[in-house]
Amino acid sequence: MKRLPSDVKLVAVSKYHPEEAIMEAYGCGQRCFAESRPQEFQKKYQDLHLDGVEWHFIGHLQTNKLKMVLPYADLVQSVDSLHLLQEIDKWGRTNGKTIKVLLEMHVAAEETKQGFTEEELLDILFNAEKYKNIEFCGLMGMATNTDNEEDIRADFSRISHWFSYLKDLFPELVSFRELSIGMSGDWPIALEYGATMVRVGTSIFGERQY
Ligand SMILES: *Cc1c(COP(=O)(O)O)cnc(C)c1O
């Protein structure tokens, strides 16, 4: 297995895996975990009480489940609609918390995948100061689910260029510096496109039992 450079964060995707699996990875020194279902996220967080661990949320988040996620999440990677962004901001204002988020960009060929278009991202960041309880930390994306490496490269290239463009366009957004791309099947490619964090589940924990 190719090694991860020390300046790239390994996000261990523990969804669907038991708490013992998280404990085992924790014992090996892993300090960042991600979950994709609100209930499971909250339960694992509260059961485990792990010192020095960052918890990321990476799944589709419905606005009626914010309270299961936002009190505990160090980073919400999967903000994929304006409505969700507005509701997170509102929750933050009510609860006196600033929420760190990544905006999910739609780059894959599949229509089913979530995320914003380039135009929508521009529009949000031009209005960034409206979201007083949001800290914009960068972009997240998922490549097309395919074995065709050229297609994966095209997706990563698009999000990577757009990330650089936005960083240059909005230098006042000092936290906007994370590019979360790459999963078990494609993280070595994602590194070539400037990933600052990779989200790896299967390669760490094995196949998920749904
Ligand atoms: C499940 C998931 C991953 C991890 O996928 P693997 O192929 O198991 O590494 C990464 N990102 C997101 C958004 C996911 O939902």
The ligand as an SDF file (V2000), in Angstrom:
LIG
                    3D

 15 15  0  0  0  0  0  0  0  0999 V2000
  -18.4080    5.3490    2.8020 C   0  0  0  0  0  0  0  0  0  0  0  0
  -17.7450    6.5910    2.3670 C   0  0  0  0  0  0  0  0  0  0  0  0
  -16.3490    6.6410    2.1940 C   0  0  0  0  0  0  0  0  0  0  0  0
  -15.4300    5.4500    2.3700 C   0  0  0  0  0  0  0  0  0  0  0  0
  -15.5600    4.5510    1.3190 O   0  0  0  0  0  0  0  0  0  0  0  0
  -14.5420    3.3020    1.1760 P   0  0  0  0  0  0  0  0  0  0  0  0
  -14.6610    2.9490   -0.2660 O   0  0  0  0  0  0  0  0  0  0  0  0
  -15.0390    2.2450    2.0760 O   0  0  0  0  0  0  0  0  0  0  0  0
  -13.1960    3.7700    1.5440 O   0  0  0  0  0  0  0  0  0  0  0  0
  -15.8000    7.8640    1.8430 C   0  0  0  0  0  0  0  0  0  0  0  0
  -16.5440    8.9500    1.6580 N   0  0  0  0  0  0  0  0  0  0  0  0
  -17.8830    8.9450    1.8230 C   0  0  0  0  0  0  0  0  0  0  0  0
  -18.6400   10.2020    1.6090 C   0  0  0  0  0  0  0  0  0  0  0  0
  -18.5280    7.7680    2.1720 C   0  0  0  0  0  0  0  0  0  0  0  0
  -19.8560    7.7690    2.3140 O   0  0  0  0  0  0  0  0  0  0  0  0
  1  2  1  0
  2  3  1  0
  2 14  2  0
  3  4  1  0
  3 10  2  0
  4  5  1  0
  5  6  1  0
  6  7  2  0
  6  8  1  0
  6  9  1  0
 10 11  1  0
 11 12  2  0
 12 13  1  0
 12 14  1  0
 14 15  1  0
M  END
$$$$
